[in-house]
Amino acid sequence: MITVKIDNRDVKFSCSAIFAFNYKKVFKQDVLKVIMPMIKAIVPLTEVIKEDGNGQSEIGISGIVSLLPQVLDNAEDIELLDVYKILYALALTADKNIGDFESWLGSFEKFPIFDVVGKVFPDLLNSLSTTIESKKKKQSPMKK
């Protein structure tokens, strides 16, 4: 669980698995249909991501999130409202008593979206990533 100060209030966000259920229940859409275009929009930006000698990205998830403004520019199918919806579903997962989407969003006079995304999305992306090791990394050279 992550707590972020928004408009002088502590707002909790939870990236647990029930988040996807909450998103679909509220917005009647699979959250992956919203998140995948964001991930696809990152691909053209990979040229700015440098790899170390082991093929690992130096920028990491936090760096990718910092590129969100460019990601949104590259993604024709992503609307800012989609990002607010994801954040709402994450907040609803942390606290069932936050009210409906419009009331919750309207309760903030200021909502620094890119600051909030920068703090919340790394955990969200980590929760969506795999813990399975690549078979290419596990394979050993053939023995004669």
Buried (B, 14 or more C-beta within 10 A) or exposed (E): EBEBEBEEEEBBBBBEEEBBEBBBEBBEEEBEEBBEBBBBBBEEBEEEBEEEEEEEEEBEBEEBBBBBEBBBEBBEEBEEEBBBBBBBBBBBBBBEEBBEBEEBBEBBEEBBBEEBBBBBBBBBBEBBEEEEEEEEEEEEEEEE
